Amino acid sequence: MKKLITALVIVVVLLIVFILLGPFFVLQEGELAVITRFGKIVNTHYDAGLKIKVPLVDTVVKYPKKIMSWDGEAQRIPTRENQFIWVDATARWRIVDPSLFYQSINTLPNALLRLNDVINSATRTVISENYLNDAVRNTNRINQMQVDEQAQTVESLEDAEQLRNLTRTEIQQESIKIGREGLSNRILVSARDFSREYGIEVIDIVIRQIRYSDDLTQSVYQRMIKERNQIAEAYRSYGEGQQSRWRGKTENDKKSIISQAYATAEQIKGVADAKATQIYAEAYEEDPEFFALWRTLESYRKTIQNLNKVFSTEMEYFDILYGPAGSR
């Protein structure tokens, strides 16, 4: 009996010691666990709950089960036509095989470093194998667009249409075959092939931003400046044409007004001359001698003041000055 009690006491003591040593651990939702014994993996847990391990012997390594993000640094990469662009990509990933992850990488910081190598390498490879247009566009919709300048300071619809024809820009861009989204998918496929070796699944990769390098940016600016200069030249040409048209119209209006004014003036002058002639005739009929005197005096007033010399007085023109009427 005493032996039985002693055995029970020993069992209870061992059980208490076992419990105090911590054979249980809790795996939370969103966690994975790898149990190692002397560096060797003995078990893995994918589901949350109360788990058991061998105290003092087993080690529990927990990893997040959730989807995590990866944000890389922007890379300067040449395209197939040797045009340099800055590519900034982002990705989502998760641990799908904790045993393989523990053996190959072990920690999350190491995983991020390994993803840097894998995703950056895949990005450089895919971008450098394809053209610039595929990297910056997803569709060929730009080739179907037609840009018309809004002409709001014209007089007629005909002028507006003429100005639109002058300023219309039709630039045919090179057609894309893969597109930016297609390149992202190719980068994803390439990165997945390498990440499987580490127990990682790359869920998706998105090219977040693409920026032109300084030399390429300058080239784009020069092309934009050239296009705007062409449009400005079209406006200038249209303006010069309108100026010439208005100058011609103004000159024609000026000549027309002068011609009408001259005709009116000649008509008024003719009526006035006729009226004067009529008055002179009536005055002559009233007193012919006085009329002859007045006409002669008027003639003297206009001619004698500019007359410097007279060589003879025996002239009918001076009869009034030297005749009987003149002597008086």
DOLUMGU-373835 format. One record per atom (N, C-alpha, C): x negated, y negated, z; residue number from 1. Coordinates in steps of 0.1 Angstrom, whole numbers, plus 5000, padded with zeros to 4 digits. Atoms other than C-alpha are relative to their C-alpha. Layout:
   c1   c2   c3  nr
    X    Y    Z NUM
...
***
This chain:
   c1   c2   c3  nr
 4992 5012 5000   1
 5000 5000 5000   1
 4991 4988 5000   1
 5009 5011 5000   2
 4972 4977 5009   2
 4993 4998 4987   2
 5006 5001 5013   3
 4955 4985 4976   3
 5009 4993 4990   3
 4991 5006 5010   4
 4986 4975 4957   4
 5002 4985 5003   4
 4998 5015 4997   5
 4990 4942 4976   5
 4987 4993 4995   5
 5013 5006 5004   6
 4953 4935 4970   6
 5000 4998 4985   6
 5000 5001 5015   7
 4957 4942 4933   7
 5009 4989 4995   7
 4990 5010 5004   8
 4988 4920 4931   8
 4994 4986 5003   8
 5006 5012 4996   9
 4969 4892 4949   9
 4990 4996 4990   9
 5010 5003 5010  10
 4940 4894 4925  10
 5006 4996 4987  10
 4994 5003 5013  11
 4963 4894 4895  11
 5006 4986 5001  11
 4995 5014 4999  12
 4981 4863 4908  12
 4990 4990 5000  12
 5011 5009 5000  13
 4948 4846 4915  13
 4995 4998 4986  13
 5005 5001 5013  14
 4936 4854 4881  14
 5010 4993 4991  14
 4989 5007 5008  15
 4969 4842 4866  15
 4999 4985 5002  15
 5001 5015 4996  16
 4966 4809 4885  16
 4988 4994 4994  16
 5013 5005 5006  17
 4930 4805 4874  17
 5002 4998 4985  17
 4998 5000 5015  18
 4940 4813 4838  18
 5009 4988 4996  18
 4991 5011 5003  19
 4968 4787 4839  19
 4993 4987 5003  19
 5007 5012 4997  20
 4946 4761 4855  20
 4989 4997 4989  20
 5010 5002 5011  21
 4920 4766 4828  21
 5007 4995 4987  21
 4993 5007 5012  22
 4947 4754 4802  22
 5000 5009 4988  22
 4999 4991 5012  23
 4956 4783 4779  23
 5010 4995 4990  23
 4989 5006 5008  24
 4985 4762 4765  24
 4996 4986 4995  24
 5001 5014 5005  25
 4985 4732 4743  25
 5012 4997 4991  25
 4988 5005 5008  26
 5013 4712 4725  26
 4995 4994 4987  26
 5003 5006 5014  27
 5012 4706 4688  27
 5012 4991 4997  27
 4990 5009 5003  28
 5032 4675 4680  28
 5005 5001 4986  28
 4995 5001 5014  29
 5053 4669 4649  29
 4990 4991 4992  29
 5010 5007 5008  30
 5031 4657 4621  30
 4986 5003 5002  30
 5013 4996 4997  31
 5001 4676 4633  31
 4997 5014 4995  31
 5005 4987 5004  32
 4980 4706 4621  32
 4989 5003 5011  32
 5010 4996 4990  33
 4957 4726 4644  33
 4992 5011 4994  33
 5009 4990 5003  34
 4927 4747 4638  34
 4993 5005 5013  34
 5006 4994 4988  35
 4915 4771 4666  35
 4987 5007 4996  35
 5013 4994 5003  36
 4878 4780 4666  36
 4995 5007 5013  36
 5006 4992 4988  37
 4860 4805 4688  37
 4985 5002 4996  37
 5015 5000 5003  38
 4822 4800 4689  38
 4997 4996 4986  38
 5003 5005 5013  39
 4824 4780 4657  39
 5007 5007 4989  39
 4993 4992 5011  40
 4845 4806 4638  40
 5015 4997 5002  40
 4986 5003 5000  41
 4881 4798 4628  41
 5007 5014 5003  41
 4993 4988 4997  42
 4904 4823 4645  42
 5015 4999 4998  42
 4986 5002 5002  43
 4938 4807 4639  43
 5003 4986 4995  43
 4996 5013 5004  44
 4956 4778 4623  44
 5015 4999 5003  44
 4986 5003 4997  45
 4990 4762 4632  45
 5005 4989 4992  45
 4994 5010 5009  46
 5012 4743 4609  46
 5013 4994 5006  46
 4987 5005 4995  47
 5044 4739 4630  47
 4998 4995 5014  47
 5000 5006 4987  48
 5050 4718 4661  48
 5005 5010 5010  48
 4996 4991 4989  49
 5055 4735 4695  49
 4989 5003 5010  49
 5010 4996 4989  50
 5038 4751 4725  50
 4992 5012 4994  50
 5010 4990 5006  51
 5007 4771 4714  51
 4991 5005 5011  51
 5009 4994 4990  52
 4983 4793 4733  52
 4986 5002 4994  52
 5014 4998 5004  53
 4945 4797 4732  53
 4993 5007 5011  53
 5008 4993 4989  54
 4918 4815 4751  54
 4992 4989 5007  54
 5007 5011 4993  55
 4905 4791 4778  55
 4985 5002 5000  55
 5014 5000 4999  56
 4869 4782 4778  56
 4993 5005 4988  56
 5006 4994 5011  57
 4864 4800 4746  57
 5004 4994 4987  57
 4994 5005 5012  58
 4887 4786 4720  58
 5000 4984 5001  58
 5000 5014 5002  59
 4885 4750 4707  59
 5011 4996 4990  59
 4989 5004 5009  60
 4915 4732 4692  60
 4996 4987 4993  60
 5003 5012 5008  61
 4909 4707 4664  61
 5013 4996 4993  61
 4987 5004 5006  62
 4940 4687 4654  62
 4997 4990 4989  62
 5001 5009 5011  63
 4945 4669 4621  63
 5015 4995 4997  63
 4987 5005 5003  64
 4974 4647 4609  64
 5006 5008 4988  64
 4993 4993 5010  65
 5000 4665 4588  65
 5007 4990 4990  65
 4993 5011 5008  66
 5015 4632 4574  66
 4992 4996 4988  66
 5007 5005 5012  67
 5007 4616 4541  67
 4992 4987 5004  67
 5009 5011 4996  68
 4978 4592 4544  68
 4996 4992 4987  68
 5003 5008 5011  69
 4966 4564 4522  69
 4985 4998 4998  69
 5014 5003 5003  70
 4933 4557 4505  70
 4999 4988 4992  70
 5002 5012 5007  71
 4922 4523 4494  71
 4985 4999 4997  71
 5014 5001 5004  72
 4889 4521 4474  72
 4996 4986 4997  72
 5005 5013 5004  73
 4868 4492 4465  73
 5001 4998 4985  73
 4999 5003 5014  74
 4871 4475 4431  74
 4987 5004 4993  74
 5012 4995 5007  75
 4846 4490 4406  75
 4999 4992 4986  75
 5002 5006 5013  76
 4831 4473 4375  76
 4997 5011 4991  76
 5002 4988 5008  77
 4835 4499 4348  77
 5001 4996 4985  77
 4999 5003 5014  78
 4829 4497 4310  78
 5010 5009 4993  78
 4991 4992 5008  79
 4856 4508 4286  79
 4993 5006 4989  79
 5006 4993 5011  80
 4851 4528 4255  80
 4993 4991 4990  80
 5006 5009 5009  81
 4844 4497 4235  81
 4990 4991 5007  81
 5010 5007 4992  82
 4819 4486 4262  82
 5004 4986 5005  82
 4995 5012 4994  83
 4841 4459 4276  83
 5001 5003 5015  83
 5000 4997 4986  84
 4836 4456 4314  84
 5012 4994 5007  84
 4988 5004 4992  85
 4866 4454 4337  85
 4998 5004 5015  85
 5000 4996 4985  86
 4871 4455 4375  86
 5013 5008 5002  86
 4989 4991 4997  87
 4894 4485 4385  87
 5001 5002 5015  87
 4997 4998 4986  88
 4910 4486 4419  88
 5011 5010 5001  88
 4991 4989 5000  89
 4928 4519 4426  89
 5004 5003 5015  89
 4996 4995 4987  90
 4948 4533 4456  90
 5006 5013 4998  90
 4996 4986 5001  91
 4959 4568 4464  91
 5007 5004 5013  91
 4994 4994 4988  92
 4980 4589 4488  92
 4995 5015 5000  92
 5006 4986 4999  93
 4967 4623 4501  93
 5004 5006 5013  93
 4997 4993 4987  94
 4973 4649 4528  94
 4992 5013 5001  94
 5007 4988 4998  95
 4957 4679 4543  95
 5009 5012 4998  95
 4991 4988 5002  96
 4972 4712 4530  96
 4994 5013 5005  96
 5007 4988 4995  97
 4946 4737 4541  97
 4991 4996 5011  97
 5008 5005 4989  98
 4933 4728 4576  98
 4987 5009 5002  98
 5012 4992 4998  99
 4909 4758 4577  99
 4989 4996 4990  99
 5010 5004 5010 100
 4892 4748 4544 100
 4995 4986 5003 100
 5003 5013 4997 101
 4893 4712 4555 101
 4989 4999 5011 101
 5010 5000 4988 102
 4875 4720 4588 102
 4987 5005 4995 102
 5013 4994 5005 103
 4849 4741 4570 103
 4992 4991 4991 103
 5007 5008 5010 104
 4841 4716 4543 104
 4998 4986 5004 104
 5001 5014 4996 105
 4847 4682 4558 105
 4999 4997 5015 105
 4999 5000 4986 106
 4856 4686 4594 106
 5007 4987 5006 106
 4994 5012 4994 107
 4866 4649 4602 107
 5007 4991 4990 107
 4993 5009 5009 108
 4889 4623 4587 108
 4990 4989 4994 108
 5009 5009 5007 109
 4861 4597 4582 109
 4992 5006 4989 109
 5007 4993 5010 110
 4842 4623 4563 110
 5009 5002 4988 110
 4990 4998 5011 111
 4874 4630 4542 111
 5001 4987 4992 111
 4999 5012 5008 112
 4876 4593 4533 112
 4988 4998 4991 112
 5012 5001 5008 113
 4840 4593 4522 113
 5000 5009 4988 113
 5000 4990 5011 114
 4845 4624 4501 114
 5010 4995 4990 114
 4990 5005 5009 115
 4876 4609 4486 115
 4995 4988 4992 115
 5007 5011 5007 116
 4856 4578 4477 116
 4992 5005 4988 116
 5008 4994 5011 117
 4832 4600 4457 117
 5009 5006 4989 117
 4991 4993 5009 118
 4860 4620 4441 118
 5008 4991 4991 118
 4991 5009 5008 119
 4884 4593 4431 119
 4993 4990 4992 119
 5008 5010 5007 120
 4858 4567 4422 120
 4994 5006 4987 120
 5007 4993 5011 121
 4840 4592 4400 121
 5010 5003 4989 121
 4989 4997 5010 122
 4873 4603 4383 122
 5004 4987 4993 122
 4996 5013 5006 123
 4882 4567 4377 123
 4990 4995 4990 123
 5011 5004 5010 124
 4849 4558 4361 124
 5000 5009 4988 124
 5000 4992 5011 125
 4851 4588 4339 125
 5011 4998 4990 125
 4988 5002 5009 126
 4886 4583 4326 126
 5000 4986 4994 126
 5000 5014 5005 127
 4883 4545 4322 127
 4989 4999 4989 127
 5011 5001 5010 128
 4850 4548 4303 128
 5002 5008 4987 128
 4996 4991 5012 129
 4865 4574 4279 129
 5011 4994 4992 129
 4988 5005 5007 130
 4894 4552 4268 130
 4998 4985 4998 130
 5001 5014 5004 131
 4900 4517 4253 131
 5006 4991 5010 131
 4995 5010 4990 132
 4907 4485 4271 132
 5015 4999 4999 132
 4985 5001 5001 133
 4943 4483 4257 133
 5007 5010 5008 133
 4994 4990 4993 134
 4951 4516 4273 134
 4999 4998 5015 134
 5002 5002 4985 135
 4938 4504 4307 135
 5009 4988 5005 135
 4992 5012 4996 136
 4959 4471 4307 136
 5014 5001 4996 136
 4986 5000 5005 137
 4991 4481 4290 137
 5006 5014 5001 137
 4993 4987 5000 138
 5017 4508 4293 138
 5008 5003 4987 138
 4992 4998 5012 139
 5037 4503 4261 139
 4995 4991 4989 139
 5003 5008 5012 140
 5035 4488 4226 140
 5010 4989 4998 140
 4989 5009 5002 141
 5064 4464 4233 141
 4994 4986 4996 141
 5005 5013 5004 142
 5041 4434 4229 142
 4999 4997 4985 142
 5001 5001 5014 143
 5038 4441 4192 143
 5014 4997 4994 143
 4986 5003 5005 144
 5076 4437 4189 144
 5005 4986 5004 144
 4996 5013 4995 145
 5076 4403 4206 145
 4996 4989 4990 145
 5003 5011 5009 146
 5077 4371 4186 146
 5002 4987 5008 146
 4999 5012 4992 147
 5069 4338 4203 147
 5003 4988 4991 147
 4997 5012 5008 148
 5086 4307 4190 148
 4999 4988 5010 148
 5001 5013 4992 149
 5078 4272 4203 149
 5014 4993 4999 149
 4987 5007 5000 150
 5109 4253 4214 150
 4997 4985 4995 150
 5001 5013 5006 151
 5112 4222 4192 151
 5012 4992 5004 151
 4989 5007 4994 152
 5134 4198 4212 152
 5001 4985 4996 152
 5001 5014 5003 153
 5124 4164 4197 153
 5001 4998 4985 153
 4998 5001 5014 154
 5135 4169 4161 154
 5014 4995 4997 154
 4987 5006 5003 155
 5163 4153 4142 155
 5010 5009 4994 155
 4991 4991 5006 156
 5178 4182 4124 156
 4996 5014 5002 156
 5002 4985 4999 157
 5181 4220 4124 157
 4989 5004 4990 157
 5010 4996 5011 158
 5160 4221 4092 158
 4986 4996 5005 158
 5013 5004 4995 159
 5132 4202 4109 159
 4995 5009 5011 159
 5003 4991 4989 160
 5134 4224 4140 160
 4995 5014 4994 160
 5004 4988 5006 161
 5132 4255 4118 161
 4986 4999 4993 161
 5013 5002 5006 162
 5102 4241 4099 162
 4989 4999 5010 162
 5010 5001 4990 163
 5084 4233 4131 163
 4998 5014 5007 163
 5001 4986 4994 164
 5091 4268 4145 164
 4991 5009 4990 164
 5008 4992 5009 165
 5076 4283 4113 165
 4986 4996 5001 165
 5014 5004 4999 166
 5045 4262 4117 166
 4993 5004 5013 166
 5006 4996 4987 167
 5040 4271 4154 167
 5002 5014 5003 167
 4998 4986 4997 168
 5050 4307 4152 168
 4987 5008 5000 168
 5013 4992 4999 169
 5022 4330 4164 169
 5004 5015 5000 169
 4998 4986 5001 170
 5022 4366 4154 170
 4987 5007 5000 170
 5013 4993 4998 171
 4993 4385 4168 171
 5003 5015 5002 171
 4998 4986 4999 172
 4993 4422 4163 172
 4989 5006 5009 172
 5010 4993 4991 173
 4977 4440 4192 173
 4998 5014 4996 173
 5003 4986 5003 174
 4961 4474 4189 174
 5010 5008 5008 174
 4990 4991 4994 175
 4986 4502 4196 175
 4992 5009 5011 175
 5006 4991 4989 176
 4980 4522 4228 176
 5005 5014 4998 176
 4997 4986 5001 177
 4980 4560 4229 177
 5003 5006 5013 177
 4999 4993 4986 178
 4978 4568 4266 178
 5007 4990 5009 178
 4994 5010 4991 179
 4986 4536 4285 179
 4994 5001 5014 179
 5005 5001 4987 180
 4978 4526 4320 180
 5005 5011 5010 180
 4994 4990 4991 181
 5002 4550 4337 181
 4994 5014 4996 181
 5006 4988 5005 182
 4988 4578 4315 182
 4985 5002 5006 182
 5014 4999 4995 183
 4952 4570 4326 183
 5001 5003 5015 183
 4999 4996 4986 184
 4964 4571 4363 184
 5003 5014 5002 184
 4997 4985 4999 185
 4978 4606 4357 185
 4987 5008 4997 185
 5012 4993 5003 186
 4945 4617 4341 186
 4990 4999 5012 186
 5008 5002 4988 187
 4926 4603 4371 187
 5004 5009 5011 187
 4994 4991 4990 188
 4950 4622 4394 188
 4996 5015 4997 188
 5003 4986 5003 189
 4945 4655 4376 189
 4985 5003 5003 189
 5014 4998 4997 190
 4907 4651 4377 190
 4997 5001 5015 190
 5003 5000 4985 191
 4907 4642 4414 191
 5005 5012 5007 191
 4994 4988 4994 192
 4930 4671 4423 192
 4991 5012 4999 192
 5008 4988 5002 193
 4907 4696 4408 193
 4988 5000 5010 193
 5011 5001 4991 194
 4878 4684 4430 194
 5005 5001 5015 194
 4995 5001 4986 195
 4899 4677 4462 195
 5005 5013 5005 195
 4995 4987 4995 196
 4913 4713 4463 196
 4989 5007 5008 196
 5011 4993 4994 197
 4878 4725 4473 197
 4999 4996 5015 197
 5001 5005 4986 198
 4882 4705 4506 198
 5013 5002 5008 198
 4988 4998 4993 199
 4917 4716 4515 199
 5009 4987 5000 199
 4993 5012 5001 200
 4931 4682 4504 200
 5008 5000 4987 200
 4991 5002 5012 201
 4960 4674 4480 201
 5001 4985 4998 201
 4998 5014 5004 202
 4959 4641 4463 202
 5014 4999 4993 202
 4986 5000 5005 203
 4995 4632 4458 203
 5002 4991 4988 203
 4999 5009 5012 204
 4992 4602 4434 204
 4989 4990 5001 204
 5010 5011 5002 205
 4967 4576 4422 205
 5006 4990 4992 205
 4994 5011 5007 206
 4978 4542 4411 206
 4989 4990 4998 206
 5009 5011 5002 207
 4956 4516 4394 207
 5007 4987 5004 207
 4993 5011 4994 208
 4966 4487 4416 208
 4998 4987 4992 208
 5004 5013 5007 209
 4948 4459 4397 209
 4989 5003 4991 209
 5011 5001 5010 210
 4926 4454 4367 210
 4997 4986 4997 210
 5005 5014 5003 211
 4906 4422 4363 211
 4989 5001 4990 211
 5011 5001 5010 212
 4885 4412 4334 212
 4987 4995 5007 212
 5013 5005 4996 213
 4848 4406 4340 213
 4999 4986 4995 213
 5002 5014 5003 214
 4835 4371 4337 214
 4998 4997 4985 214
 5002 5002 5014 215
 4823 4375 4301 215
 5013 5003 4992 215
 4988 4997 5007 216
 4855 4391 4290 216
 5011 4990 5003 216
 4991 5011 4997 217
 4876 4365 4308 217
 4998 4988 4991 217
 5003 5011 5009 218
 4858 4338 4289 218
 5004 5002 4986 218
 4995 4997 5014 219
 4865 4356 4256 219
 5015 4998 4999 219
 4985 5001 5000 220
 4902 4358 4265 220
 5004 4985 5000 220
 4997 5014 4999 221
 4902 4321 4274 221
 4998 4993 4986 221
 5003 5006 5013 222
 4886 4312 4241 222
 5010 5003 4990 222
 4989 4996 5009 223
 4912 4332 4222 223
 5013 4992 5003 223
 4988 5008 4997 224
 4940 4314 4241 224
 4998 4986 4996 224
 5003 5014 5005 225
 4924 4280 4234 225
 5002 4999 4985 225
 4999 5000 5015 226
 4922 4289 4197 226
 5015 5000 4996 226
 4985 4999 5004 227
 4959 4298 4196 227
 5007 4987 5003 227
 4994 5013 4997 228
 4969 4266 4214 228
 4996 4989 4991 228
 5005 5010 5009 229
 4947 4246 4191 229
 5008 5001 4987 229
 4992 4998 5012 230
 4965 4261 4161 230
 5014 4995 5001 230
 4986 5006 4998 231
 4999 4252 4176 231
 4999 4985 5000 231
 5002 5015 5000 232
 4986 4217 4183 232
 4998 4994 4987 232
 5002 5004 5013 233
 4974 4214 4148 233
 5013 5000 4992 233
 4987 4999 5007 234
 5008 4225 4135 234
 5009 4988 5004 234
 4992 5012 4996 235
 5025 4198 4156 235
 4994 4987 4994 235
 5007 5012 5005 236
 4999 4172 4145 236
 5004 4999 4985 236
 4996 5000 5014 237
 5006 4182 4108 237
 5014 4996 4998 237
 4986 5003 5001 238
 5043 4180 4113 238
 5002 4985 5003 238
 4999 5014 4997 239
 5039 4146 4130 239
 4995 4991 4989 239
 5005 5008 5011 240
 5018 4132 4102 240
 5009 5000 4988 240
 4991 5000 5011 241
 5043 4144 4077 241
 5012 4991 5003 241
 4989 5009 4996 242
 5071 4127 4096 242
 4996 4985 5000 242
 5005 5014 5000 243
 5050 4095 4099 243
 5000 4996 4985 243
 5001 5004 5014 244
 5044 4095 4061 244
 5014 4998 4994 244
 4987 5001 5005 245
 5081 4101 4055 245
 5007 4987 5005 245
 4994 5012 4995 246
 5092 4073 4078 246
 4993 4987 4994 246
 5006 5012 5006 247
 5066 4049 4064 247
 5005 4998 4986 247
 4995 5001 5014 248
 5078 4056 4028 248
 5015 4995 5001 248
 4986 5005 4999 249
 5114 4051 4040 249
 5001 4986 5004 249
 5001 5014 4996 250
 5105 4019 4058 250
 4996 4991 4988 250
 5004 5008 5012 251
 5087 4006 4027 251
 5011 4998 4990 251
 4989 5001 5009 252
 5116 4014 4005 252
 5011 4991 5005 252
 4990 5009 4994 253
 5140 3997 4029 253
 4996 4986 5000 253
 5006 5013 5001 254
 5117 3967 4030 254
 5002 4994 4986 254
 4999 5005 5014 255
 5116 3964 3992 255
 5015 4997 4997 255
 4986 5001 5003 256
 5154 3969 3990 256
 5005 4987 5007 256
 4995 5012 4993 257
 5160 3942 4016 257
 4995 4987 4993 257
 5006 5012 5007 258
 5136 3917 3999 258
 5007 4998 4986 258
 4993 5001 5013 259
 5152 3925 3965 259
 5014 4994 5002 259
 4986 5005 4998 260
 5187 3919 3979 260
 4999 4985 5004 260
 5001 5014 4996 261
 5175 3887 3996 261
 4996 4991 4989 261
 5004 5008 5012 262
 5158 3874 3964 262
 5012 4998 4991 262
 4989 5001 5009 263
 5189 3881 3944 263
 5011 4990 5006 263
 4991 5009 4993 264
 5211 3863 3970 264
 4995 4986 4999 264
 5006 5013 5000 265
 5187 3834 3971 265
 5001 4994 4986 265
 4999 5005 5014 266
 5186 3831 3933 266
 5015 4996 4997 266
 4986 5003 5002 267
 5224 3832 3933 267
 5004 4987 5006 267
 4996 5012 4993 268
 5227 3805 3959 268
 4993 4988 4993 268
 5007 5011 5007 269
 5200 3784 3941 269
 5007 4996 4987 269
 4993 5002 5012 270
 5219 3788 3908 270
 5012 4992 5002 270
 4988 5008 4997 271
 5251 3776 3924 271
 4997 4986 5004 271
 5004 5013 4996 272
 5233 3747 3940 272
 4995 4991 4988 272
 5004 5007 5012 273
 5216 3737 3907 273
 5012 4996 4992 273
 4988 5004 5007 274
 5249 3738 3890 274
 5008 4989 5006 274
 4993 5010 4993 275
 5265 3717 3917 275
 4992 4987 4999 275
 5008 5012 5001 276
 5236 3692 3915 276
 5001 4994 4986 276
 4999 5005 5014 277
 5238 3690 3877 277
 5014 4994 4998 277
 4986 5006 5001 278
 5276 3684 3881 278
 5000 4986 5006 278
 5000 5013 4993 279
 5269 3656 3906 279
 4993 4989 4992 279
 5008 5009 5008 280
 5242 3641 3884 280
 5009 4995 4988 280
 4991 5003 5012 281
 5266 3642 3854 281
 5011 4990 5003 281
 4989 5009 4996 282
 5294 3625 3873 282
 4994 4986 5003 282
 5006 5013 4997 283
 5270 3598 3886 283
 4996 4993 4987 283
 5004 5006 5013 284
 5257 3592 3850 284
 5012 4994 4993 284
 4988 5005 5006 285
 5292 3588 3838 285
 5005 4987 5006 285
 4995 5011 4993 286
 5300 3563 3865 286
 4992 4987 4996 286
 5008 5011 5003 287
 5270 3540 3858 287
 4987 5005 4994 287
 5012 4994 5006 288
 5245 3551 3832 288
 4987 4992 5002 288
 5012 5008 4997 289
 5221 3522 3838 289
 4994 5003 5013 289
 5005 4997 4986 290
 5219 3528 3875 290
 4994 5014 5001 290
 5004 4986 5000 291
 5215 3565 3869 291
 4986 5001 4994 291
 5013 5000 5006 292
 5186 3558 3845 292
 4989 4994 5009 292
 5009 5006 4991 293
 5170 3535 3870 293
 4996 5009 5012 293
 5003 4991 4988 294
 5173 3559 3899 294
 4991 5012 4996 294
 5008 4989 5005 295
 5159 3588 3878 295
 4986 4995 4998 295
 5014 5005 5003 296
 5129 3566 3867 296
 4993 4998 5013 296
 5007 5002 4987 297
 5122 3555 3903 297
 4996 5013 5007 297
 5003 4988 4994 298
 5123 3590 3915 298
 4988 5006 4994 298
 5012 4994 5008 299
 5098 3600 3888 299
 4988 4992 5004 299
 5011 5007 4995 300
 5076 3571 3899 300
 4995 5004 5014 300
 5003 4996 4986 301
 5077 3582 3935 301
 4992 5013 5000 301
 5007 4987 5001 302
 5064 3616 3925 302
 4987 4999 4993 302
 5012 5000 5008 303
 5038 3605 3900 303
 4990 4989 5003 303
 5009 5011 4998 304
 5024 3571 3908 304
 4991 5002 5012 304
 5008 4999 4988 305
 5011 3580 3942 305
 4988 5009 4998 305
 5012 4992 5003 306
 4987 3605 3926 306
 4993 4995 4987 306
 5005 5006 5012 307
 4979 3582 3896 307
 4988 4991 5004 307
 5012 5008 4997 308
 4943 3568 3897 308
 4998 4989 4990 308
 5004 5010 5011 309
 4939 3549 3864 309
 5012 4999 4990 309
 4990 5003 5011 310
 4962 3533 3838 310
 4992 4992 4990 310
 5008 5007 5010 311
 4945 3523 3805 311
 5009 4991 4991 311
 4992 5008 5008 312
 4975 3507 3789 312
 5014 4999 5006 312
 4987 5002 4994 313
 5008 3492 3799 313
 5011 5001 4989 313
 4991 4999 5011 314
 5024 3496 3765 314
 5006 5014 4999 314
 4994 4987 5000 315
 5043 3526 3774 315
 5015 4999 5005 315
 4986 5000 4996 316
 5080 3532 3776 316
 5003 5004 5014 316
 4998 4995 4987 317
 5075 3550 3809 317
 5000 4989 5011 317
 5001 5010 4990 318
 5066 3517 3826 318
 5009 4988 4996 318
 4991 5011 5004 319
 5093 3495 3809 319
 5007 4994 5012 319
 4993 5006 4988 320
 5111 3491 3842 320
 4991 4992 5009 320
 5009 5008 4992 321
 5080 3479 3860 321
 4996 4987 4993 321
 5005 5012 5007 322
 5069 3454 3833 322
 5011 4993 4991 322
 4990 5006 5007 323
 5102 3447 3816 323
 5007 4989 5008 323
 4993 5010 4994 324
 5127 3421 3824 324
 5005 5005 5014 324
 4995 4995 4987 325
 5142 3443 3852 325
 4989 5001 5009 325
 5011 4998 4991 326
 5107 3450 3865 326
 4995 4987 5005 326
 5005 5013 4996 327
 5097 3413 3866 327
 5008 4994 5011 327
 4991 5004 4990 328
 5127 3406 3887 328
 4998 5006 5013 328
***
